[in-house]
């Protein structure tokens, strides 16, 4: 996914440079900002939040399983052999 964002930013950068080269400085800056940087930031931020949430859920599940395993091992009496 990161390679797609990099390629998208490259294309938007080229469009912005073309707009600036043709004499439209503000158009180039706004194109770069509102069509390139802002959407890319939002997309990456949303994906990062999803990944963090998934990792937190996995860690919580692992902790719950570990606690259940520890409580099960301490609750069983040892059999004299």
Gaussian input, Z-matrix of N, CA and C with variables (Angstrom, degrees):
# hf/3-21g

backbone

0 1
 N
 C     1     B1
 C     2     B2     1     A1
 N     3     B3     2     A2     1     D1
 C     4     B4     3     A3     2     D2
 C     5     B5     4     A4     3     D3
 N     6     B6     5     A5     4     D4
 C     7     B7     6     A6     5     D5
 C     8     B8     7     A7     6     D6
 N     9     B9     8     A8     7     D7
 C    10    B10     9     A9     8     D8
 C    11    B11    10    A10     9     D9
 N    12    B12    11    A11    10    D10
 C    13    B13    12    A12    11    D11
 C    14    B14    13    A13    12    D12
 N    15    B15    14    A14    13    D13
 C    16    B16    15    A15    14    D14
 C    17    B17    16    A16    15    D15
 N    18    B18    17    A17    16    D16
 C    19    B19    18    A18    17    D17
 C    20    B20    19    A19    18    D18
 N    21    B21    20    A20    19    D19
 C    22    B22    21    A21    20    D20
 C    23    B23    22    A22    21    D21
 N    24    B24    23    A23    22    D22
 C    25    B25    24    A24    23    D23
 C    26    B26    25    A25    24    D24
 N    27    B27    26    A26    25    D25
 C    28    B28    27    A27    26    D26
 C    29    B29    28    A28    27    D27
 N    30    B30    29    A29    28    D28
 C    31    B31    30    A30    29    D29
 C    32    B32    31    A31    30    D30
 N    33    B33    32    A32    31    D31
 C    34    B34    33    A33    32    D32
 C    35    B35    34    A34    33    D33
 N    36    B36    35    A35    34    D34
 C    37    B37    36    A36    35    D35
 C    38    B38    37    A37    36    D36
 N    39    B39    38    A38    37    D37
 C    40    B40    39    A39    38    D38
 C    41    B41    40    A40    39    D39
 N    42    B42    41    A41    40    D40
 C    43    B43    42    A42    41    D41
 C    44    B44    43    A43    42    D42
 N    45    B45    44    A44    43    D43
 C    46    B46    45    A45    44    D44
 C    47    B47    46    A46    45    D45
 N    48    B48    47    A47    46    D46
 C    49    B49    48    A48    47    D47
 C    50    B50    49    A49    48    D48
 N    51    B51    50    A50    49    D49
 C    52    B52    51    A51    50    D50
 C    53    B53    52    A52    51    D51
 N    54    B54    53    A53    52    D52
 C    55    B55    54    A54    53    D53
 C    56    B56    55    A55    54    D54
 N    57    B57    56    A56    55    D55
 C    58    B58    57    A57    56    D56
 C    59    B59    58    A58    57    D57
 N    60    B60    59    A59    58    D58
 C    61    B61    60    A60    59    D59
 C    62    B62    61    A61    60    D60
 N    63    B63    62    A62    61    D61
 C    64    B64    63    A63    62    D62
 C    65    B65    64    A64    63    D63
 N    66    B66    65    A65    64    D64
 C    67    B67    66    A66    65    D65
 C    68    B68    67    A67    66    D66
 N    69    B69    68    A68    67    D67
 C    70    B70    69    A69    68    D68
 C    71    B71    70    A70    69    D69
 N    72    B72    71    A71    70    D70
 C    73    B73    72    A72    71    D71
 C    74    B74    73    A73    72    D72
 N    75    B75    74    A74    73    D73
 C    76    B76    75    A75    74    D74
 C    77    B77    76    A76    75    D75
 N    78    B78    77    A77    76    D76
 C    79    B79    78    A78    77    D77
 C    80    B80    79    A79    78    D78
 N    81    B81    80    A80    79    D79
 C    82    B82    81    A81    80    D80
 C    83    B83    82    A82    81    D81
 N    84    B84    83    A83    82    D82
 C    85    B85    84    A84    83    D83
 C    86    B86    85    A85    84    D84
 N    87    B87    86    A86    85    D85
 C    88    B88    87    A87    86    D86
 C    89    B89    88    A88    87    D87
 N    90    B90    89    A89    88    D88
 C    91    B91    90    A90    89    D89
 C    92    B92    91    A91    90    D90
 N    93    B93    92    A92    91    D91
 C    94    B94    93    A93    92    D92
 C    95    B95    94    A94    93    D93
 N    96    B96    95    A95    94    D94
 C    97    B97    96    A96    95    D95
 C    98    B98    97    A97    96    D96
 N    99    B99    98    A98    97    D97
 C   100   B100    99    A99    98    D98
 C   101   B101   100   A100    99    D99
 N   102   B102   101   A101   100   D100
 C   103   B103   102   A102   101   D101
 C   104   B104   103   A103   102   D102
 N   105   B105   104   A104   103   D103
 C   106   B106   105   A105   104   D104
 C   107   B107   106   A106   105   D105
 N   108   B108   107   A107   106   D106
 C   109   B109   108   A108   107   D107
 C   110   B110   109   A109   108   D108
 N   111   B111   110   A110   109   D109
 C   112   B112   111   A111   110   D110
 C   113   B113   112   A112   111   D111
 N   114   B114   113   A113   112   D112
 C   115   B115   114   A114   113   D113
 C   116   B116   115   A115   114   D114
 N   117   B117   116   A116   115   D115
 C   118   B118   117   A117   116   D116
 C   119   B119   118   A118   117   D117
 N   120   B120   119   A119   118   D118
 C   121   B121   120   A120   119   D119
 C   122   B122   121   A121   120   D120
 N   123   B123   122   A122   121   D121
 C   124   B124   123   A123   122   D122
 C   125   B125   124   A124   123   D123
 N   126   B126   125   A125   124   D124
 C   127   B127   126   A126   125   D125
 C   128   B128   127   A127   126   D126
 N   129   B129   128   A128   127   D127
 C   130   B130   129   A129   128   D128
 C   131   B131   130   A130   129   D129
 N   132   B132   131   A131   130   D130
 C   133   B133   132   A132   131   D131
 C   134   B134   133   A133   132   D132
 N   135   B135   134   A134   133   D133
 C   136   B136   135   A135   134   D134
 C   137   B137   136   A136   135   D135
 N   138   B138   137   A137   136   D136
 C   139   B139   138   A138   137   D137
 C   140   B140   139   A139   138   D138
 N   141   B141   140   A140   139   D139
 C   142   B142   141   A141   140   D140
 C   143   B143   142   A142   141   D141
 N   144   B144   143   A143   142   D142
 C   145   B145   144   A144   143   D143
 C   146   B146   145   A145   144   D144
 N   147   B147   146   A146   145   D145
 C   148   B148   147   A147   146   D146
 C   149   B149   148   A148   147   D147
 N   150   B150   149   A149   148   D148
 C   151   B151   150   A150   149   D149
 C   152   B152   151   A151   150   D150
 N   153   B153   152   A152   151   D151
 C   154   B154   153   A153   152   D152
 C   155   B155   154   A154   153   D153
 N   156   B156   155   A155   154   D154
 C   157   B157   156   A156   155   D155
 C   158   B158   157   A157   156   D156
 N   159   B159   158   A158   157   D157
 C   160   B160   159   A159   158   D158
 C   161   B161   160   A160   159   D159
 N   162   B162   161   A161   160   D160
 C   163   B163   162   A162   161   D161
 C   164   B164   163   A163   162   D162
 N   165   B165   164   A164   163   D163
 C   166   B166   165   A165   164   D164
 C   167   B167   166   A166   165   D165
 N   168   B168   167   A167   166   D166
 C   169   B169   168   A168   167   D167
 C   170   B170   169   A169   168   D168
 N   171   B171   170   A170   169   D169
 C   172   B172   171   A171   170   D170
 C   173   B173   172   A172   171   D171
 N   174   B174   173   A173   172   D172
 C   175   B175   174   A174   173   D173
 C   176   B176   175   A175   174   D174
 N   177   B177   176   A176   175   D175
 C   178   B178   177   A177   176   D176
 C   179   B179   178   A178   177   D177
 N   180   B180   179   A179   178   D178
 C   181   B181   180   A180   179   D179
 C   182   B182   181   A181   180   D180
 N   183   B183   182   A182   181   D181
 C   184   B184   183   A183   182   D182
 C   185   B185   184   A184   183   D183
 N   186   B186   185   A185   184   D184
 C   187   B187   186   A186   185   D185
 C   188   B188   187   A187   186   D186
 N   189   B189   188   A188   187   D187
 C   190   B190   189   A189   188   D188
 C   191   B191   190   A190   189   D189
 N   192   B192   191   A191   190   D190
 C   193   B193   192   A192   191   D191
 C   194   B194   193   A193   192   D192
 N   195   B195   194   A194   193   D193
 C   196   B196   195   A195   194   D194
 C   197   B197   196   A196   195   D195
 N   198   B198   197   A197   196   D196
 C   199   B199   198   A198   197   D197
 C   200   B200   199   A199   198   D198
 N   201   B201   200   A200   199   D199
 C   202   B202   201   A201   200   D200
 C   203   B203   202   A202   201   D201
 N   204   B204   203   A203   202   D202
 C   205   B205   204   A204   203   D203
 C   206   B206   205   A205   204   D204
 N   207   B207   206   A206   205   D205
 C   208   B208   207   A207   206   D206
 C   209   B209   208   A208   207   D207
 N   210   B210   209   A209   208   D208
 C   211   B211   210   A210   209   D209
 C   212   B212   211   A211   210   D210
 N   213   B213   212   A212   211   D211
 C   214   B214   213   A213   212   D212
 C   215   B215   214   A214   213   D213
 N   216   B216   215   A215   214   D214
 C   217   B217   216   A216   215   D215
 C   218   B218   217   A217   216   D216
 N   219   B219   218   A218   217   D217
 C   220   B220   219   A219   218   D218
 C   221   B221   220   A220   219   D219
 N   222   B222   221   A221   220   D220
 C   223   B223   222   A222   221   D221
 C   224   B224   223   A223   222   D222
 N   225   B225   224   A224   223   D223
 C   226   B226   225   A225   224   D224
 C   227   B227   226   A226   225   D225
 N   228   B228   227   A227   226   D226
 C   229   B229   228   A228   227   D227
 C   230   B230   229   A229   228   D228
 N   231   B231   230   A230   229   D229
 C   232   B232   231   A231   230   D230
 C   233   B233   232   A232   231   D231
 N   234   B234   233   A233   232   D232
 C   235   B235   234   A234   233   D233
 C   236   B236   235   A235   234   D234
 N   237   B237   236   A236   235   D235
 C   238   B238   237   A237   236   D236
 C   239   B239   238   A238   237   D237
 N   240   B240   239   A239   238   D238
 C   241   B241   240   A240   239   D239
 C   242   B242   241   A241   240   D240

   B1=1.4418
   B2=1.5261
   B3=1.3106
   B4=1.4588
   B5=1.5277
   B6=1.3169
   B7=1.4668
   B8=1.5232
   B9=1.3247
   B10=1.4663
   B11=1.5245
   B12=1.3161
   B13=1.4659
   B14=1.5277
   B15=1.3136
   B16=1.4648
   B17=1.5273
   B18=1.3252
   B19=1.4622
   B20=1.5306
   B21=1.3173
   B22=1.4626
   B23=1.5226
   B24=1.3194
   B25=1.4624
   B26=1.5288
   B27=1.3318
   B28=1.4549
   B29=1.5279
   B30=1.3285
   B31=1.4632
   B32=1.5276
   B33=1.3194
   B34=1.4614
   B35=1.5270
   B36=1.3213
   B37=1.4597
   B38=1.5279
   B39=1.3245
   B40=1.4603
   B41=1.5327
   B42=1.3262
   B43=1.4667
   B44=1.5259
   B45=1.3212
   B46=1.4685
   B47=1.5170
   B48=1.3053
   B49=1.4697
   B50=1.5211
   B51=1.3361
   B52=1.4649
   B53=1.5260
   B54=1.3322
   B55=1.4687
   B56=1.5198
   B57=1.3102
   B58=1.4681
   B59=1.5289
   B60=1.3329
   B61=1.4580
   B62=1.5245
   B63=1.3382
   B64=1.4636
   B65=1.5278
   B66=1.3204
   B67=1.4456
   B68=1.5152
   B69=1.3132
   B70=1.4623
   B71=1.5239
   B72=1.3096
   B73=1.4568
   B74=1.5275
   B75=1.3145
   B76=1.4649
   B77=1.5237
   B78=1.3033
   B79=1.4627
   B80=1.5230
   B81=1.3000
   B82=1.4590
   B83=1.5197
   B84=1.3227
   B85=1.4642
   B86=1.5260
   B87=1.3484
   B88=1.4629
   B89=1.5198
   B90=1.3215
   B91=1.4656
   B92=1.5183
   B93=1.3025
   B94=1.4596
   B95=1.5287
   B96=1.3098
   B97=1.4597
   B98=1.5321
   B99=1.3396
   B100=1.4592
   B101=1.5271
   B102=1.3092
   B103=1.4608
   B104=1.5219
   B105=1.3260
   B106=1.4559
   B107=1.5109
   B108=1.2957
   B109=1.4629
   B110=1.5273
   B111=1.3224
   B112=1.4618
   B113=1.5392
   B114=1.3324
   B115=1.4722
   B116=1.5300
   B117=1.3155
   B118=1.4653
   B119=1.5210
   B120=1.3222
   B121=1.4606
   B122=1.5179
   B123=1.3278
   B124=1.4620
   B125=1.5249
   B126=1.3168
   B127=1.4626
   B128=1.5230
   B129=1.3111
   B130=1.4590
   B131=1.5207
   B132=1.3107
   B133=1.4646
   B134=1.5303
   B135=1.3242
   B136=1.4655
   B137=1.5245
   B138=1.3235
   B139=1.4644
   B140=1.5158
   B141=1.3178
   B142=1.4611
   B143=1.5220
   B144=1.3292
   B145=1.4605
   B146=1.5250
   B147=1.3299
   B148=1.4622
   B149=1.5256
   B150=1.3305
   B151=1.4558
   B152=1.5288
   B153=1.3447
   B154=1.4638
   B155=1.5231
   B156=1.3334
   B157=1.4524
   B158=1.5342
   B159=1.3111
   B160=1.4598
   B161=1.5273
   B162=1.3269
   B163=1.4586
   B164=1.5245
   B165=1.3213
   B166=1.4613
   B167=1.5264
   B168=1.3211
   B169=1.4635
   B170=1.5276
   B171=1.3286
   B172=1.4621
   B173=1.5285
   B174=1.3166
   B175=1.4599
   B176=1.5237
   B177=1.3279
   B178=1.4557
   B179=1.5279
   B180=1.3124
   B181=1.4608
   B182=1.5275
   B183=1.3205
   B184=1.4605
   B185=1.5241
   B186=1.3227
   B187=1.4620
   B188=1.5232
   B189=1.3226
   B190=1.4573
   B191=1.5273
   B192=1.3160
   B193=1.4620
   B194=1.5237
   B195=1.3187
   B196=1.4586
   B197=1.5240
   B198=1.3421
   B199=1.4604
   B200=1.5210
   B201=1.3295
   B202=1.4628
   B203=1.5276
   B204=1.3065
   B205=1.4588
   B206=1.5244
   B207=1.3288
   B208=1.4579
   B209=1.5209
   B210=1.3198
   B211=1.4574
   B212=1.5203
   B213=1.3150
   B214=1.4637
   B215=1.5265
   B216=1.3240
   B217=1.4595
   B218=1.5417
   B219=1.3374
   B220=1.4657
   B221=1.5353
   B222=1.3348
   B223=1.4712
   B224=1.5172
   B225=1.3129
   B226=1.4740
   B227=1.5160
   B228=1.3224
   B229=1.4757
   B230=1.5271
   B231=1.3065
   B232=1.4605
   B233=1.5224
   B234=1.3013
   B235=1.4663
   B236=1.5234
   B237=1.2947
   B238=1.4700
   B239=1.5138
   B240=1.2760
   B241=1.4575
   B242=1.4071
   A1=110.95
   A2=115.45
   A3=119.12
   A4=111.49
   A5=117.55
   A6=120.09
   A7=110.87
   A8=117.32
   A9=121.12
   A10=109.86
   A11=116.89
   A12=120.84
   A13=109.89
   A14=117.40
   A15=120.69
   A16=110.75
   A17=117.08
   A18=120.84
   A19=110.81
   A20=117.03
   A21=121.26
   A22=110.63
   A23=116.80
   A24=119.95
   A25=111.93
   A26=116.30
   A27=119.74
   A28=110.80
   A29=116.20
   A30=120.11
   A31=110.55
   A32=116.74
   A33=120.07
   A34=110.89
   A35=117.18
   A36=120.59
   A37=110.86
   A38=117.37
   A39=120.33
   A40=111.44
   A41=116.84
   A42=120.34
   A43=109.75
   A44=116.52
   A45=120.08
   A46=111.57
   A47=116.96
   A48=120.44
   A49=110.62
   A50=116.65
   A51=119.69
   A52=110.78
   A53=116.74
   A54=119.79
   A55=110.50
   A56=117.74
   A57=121.10
   A58=110.31
   A59=116.65
   A60=120.39
   A61=112.07
   A62=116.40
   A63=118.87
   A64=111.75
   A65=117.36
   A66=120.54
   A67=114.90
   A68=118.44
   A69=122.10
   A70=109.29
   A71=115.82
   A72=121.83
   A73=112.01
   A74=117.28
   A75=120.43
   A76=111.52
   A77=117.48
   A78=121.00
   A79=110.69
   A80=117.02
   A81=121.24
   A82=112.36
   A83=116.00
   A84=120.19
   A85=110.80
   A86=116.48
   A87=119.65
   A88=111.87
   A89=116.97
   A90=120.18
   A91=110.25
   A92=116.45
   A93=120.22
   A94=111.08
   A95=117.05
   A96=120.27
   A97=112.23
   A98=116.78
   A99=120.07
   A100=114.44
   A101=118.91
   A102=120.37
   A103=111.94
   A104=117.32
   A105=119.66
   A106=114.23
   A107=116.69
   A108=121.03
   A109=112.03
   A110=117.21
   A111=120.30
   A112=112.86
   A113=120.55
   A114=118.83
   A115=113.06
   A116=116.67
   A117=119.51
   A118=111.00
   A119=116.47
   A120=120.51
   A121=110.60
   A122=116.89
   A123=120.36
   A124=111.57
   A125=117.03
   A126=120.71
   A127=111.12
   A128=116.90
   A129=120.20
   A130=111.62
   A131=117.76
   A132=121.57
   A133=110.92
   A134=117.01
   A135=120.95
   A136=110.63
   A137=116.83
   A138=119.85
   A139=111.44
   A140=117.37
   A141=120.63
   A142=111.10
   A143=116.88
   A144=120.06
   A145=111.79
   A146=117.20
   A147=120.42
   A148=111.23
   A149=116.04
   A150=120.14
   A151=111.29
   A152=116.58
   A153=119.76
   A154=111.25
   A155=116.50
   A156=120.24
   A157=110.54
   A158=117.27
   A159=120.93
   A160=110.96
   A161=117.09
   A162=119.96
   A163=110.86
   A164=117.54
   A165=120.55
   A166=110.45
   A167=117.14
   A168=120.49
   A169=111.19
   A170=116.46
   A171=119.97
   A172=111.53
   A173=116.97
   A174=120.29
   A175=110.78
   A176=116.82
   A177=120.30
   A178=111.14
   A179=116.73
   A180=120.55
   A181=110.72
   A182=116.70
   A183=120.10
   A184=110.71
   A185=116.99
   A186=120.13
   A187=111.29
   A188=117.19
   A189=120.71
   A190=110.69
   A191=116.54
   A192=119.99
   A193=110.85
   A194=116.82
   A195=121.00
   A196=111.10
   A197=116.74
   A198=120.05
   A199=111.61
   A200=116.65
   A201=120.02
   A202=110.63
   A203=116.68
   A204=121.05
   A205=110.56
   A206=116.83
   A207=119.70
   A208=111.78
   A209=117.78
   A210=119.81
   A211=110.90
   A212=117.88
   A213=120.79
   A214=110.58
   A215=117.13
   A216=119.41
   A217=111.96
   A218=117.69
   A219=119.94
   A220=111.99
   A221=117.08
   A222=120.67
   A223=113.00
   A224=118.49
   A225=120.37
   A226=109.35
   A227=116.71
   A228=119.18
   A229=109.79
   A230=115.41
   A231=118.93
   A232=109.07
   A233=115.19
   A234=122.01
   A235=109.17
   A236=117.08
   A237=117.11
   A238=109.32
   A239=116.02
   A240=118.13
   A241=113.38
   D1=-34.01
   D2=-179.07
   D3=-64.97
   D4=-36.06
   D5=179.44
   D6=-65.95
   D7=-32.46
   D8=177.51
   D9=-67.95
   D10=-41.44
   D11=179.10
   D12=-65.76
   D13=-41.24
   D14=178.56
   D15=-62.99
   D16=-43.63
   D17=178.73
   D18=-64.64
   D19=-41.21
   D20=178.04
   D21=-61.88
   D22=-44.95
   D23=178.92
   D24=-64.28
   D25=-34.11
   D26=177.60
   D27=-64.23
   D28=-44.88
   D29=179.99
   D30=-64.08
   D31=-44.31
   D32=179.18
   D33=-64.39
   D34=-37.34
   D35=176.51
   D36=-62.27
   D37=-42.14
   D38=178.78
   D39=-65.43
   D40=-38.71
   D41=177.10
   D42=-64.73
   D43=-41.16
   D44=178.94
   D45=-64.80
   D46=-41.92
   D47=178.41
   D48=-64.09
   D49=-39.05
   D50=177.71
   D51=-64.26
   D52=-39.48
   D53=178.71
   D54=-67.12
   D55=-40.43
   D56=179.28
   D57=-67.70
   D58=-39.52
   D59=-179.19
   D60=-66.85
   D61=-27.68
   D62=179.69
   D63=-85.01
   D64=2.88
   D65=173.96
   D66=102.19
   D67=6.40
   D68=-179.16
   D69=-109.29
   D70=80.26
   D71=-175.32
   D72=-62.61
   D73=-49.72
   D74=-177.92
   D75=-65.41
   D76=-36.51
   D77=177.37
   D78=-62.81
   D79=-41.40
   D80=178.29
   D81=-65.69
   D82=-42.20
   D83=179.74
   D84=-66.47
   D85=-45.70
   D86=179.90
   D87=-65.92
   D88=-36.14
   D89=176.80
   D90=-62.77
   D91=-46.60
   D92=179.47
   D93=-62.75
   D94=-42.10
   D95=-177.02
   D96=-73.11
   D97=-54.13
   D98=-171.15
   D99=-87.06
   D100=-20.29
   D101=177.62
   D102=-105.26
   D103=-11.97
   D104=-176.39
   D105=-118.12
   D106=-67.45
   D107=-171.34
   D108=-70.79
   D109=-48.29
   D110=-176.61
   D111=-63.18
   D112=-49.66
   D113=178.19
   D114=-63.99
   D115=-36.67
   D116=179.06
   D117=-65.90
   D118=-42.21
   D119=178.02
   D120=-61.14
   D121=-46.57
   D122=-178.87
   D123=-63.56
   D124=-42.41
   D125=179.37
   D126=-62.69
   D127=-47.90
   D128=-179.75
   D129=-66.94
   D130=-35.43
   D131=179.17
   D132=-65.97
   D133=-43.34
   D134=178.76
   D135=-63.88
   D136=-43.03
   D137=179.07
   D138=-65.70
   D139=-38.13
   D140=178.72
   D141=-65.70
   D142=-41.07
   D143=177.84
   D144=-63.89
   D145=-40.25
   D146=177.03
   D147=-62.81
   D148=-42.35
   D149=-179.81
   D150=-66.00
   D151=-41.57
   D152=177.92
   D153=-63.32
   D154=-40.98
   D155=179.97
   D156=-64.91
   D157=-41.28
   D158=178.68
   D159=-65.41
   D160=-40.69
   D161=179.01
   D162=-67.34
   D163=-37.25
   D164=177.97
   D165=-66.36
   D166=-39.55
   D167=177.64
   D168=-64.35
   D169=-41.20
   D170=177.66
   D171=-64.62
   D172=-41.32
   D173=179.18
   D174=-66.19
   D175=-39.05
   D176=178.32
   D177=-65.41
   D178=-40.88
   D179=178.32
   D180=-65.94
   D181=-39.54
   D182=178.90
   D183=-66.20
   D184=-40.08
   D185=177.82
   D186=-64.99
   D187=-41.18
   D188=179.08
   D189=-64.51
   D190=-41.29
   D191=178.63
   D192=-66.38
   D193=-39.36
   D194=179.05
   D195=-65.14
   D196=-42.91
   D197=177.89
   D198=-65.08
   D199=-39.15
   D200=178.36
   D201=-65.03
   D202=-38.91
   D203=179.21
   D204=-67.32
   D205=-41.56
   D206=179.04
   D207=-67.28
   D208=-40.41
   D209=179.61
   D210=-69.52
   D211=-32.47
   D212=177.96
   D213=-69.99
   D214=-35.82
   D215=-178.81
   D216=-75.07
   D217=-28.19
   D218=179.47
   D219=-86.38
   D220=-22.28
   D221=-179.35
   D222=-78.97
   D223=-25.84
   D224=-177.80
   D225=-80.82
   D226=126.46
   D227=178.33
   D228=-72.72
   D229=148.02
   D230=178.20
   D231=-80.37
   D232=140.12
   D233=-179.73
   D234=-91.20
   D235=125.69
   D236=176.26
   D237=-69.78
   D238=137.95
   D239=-172.87
   D240=-117.30

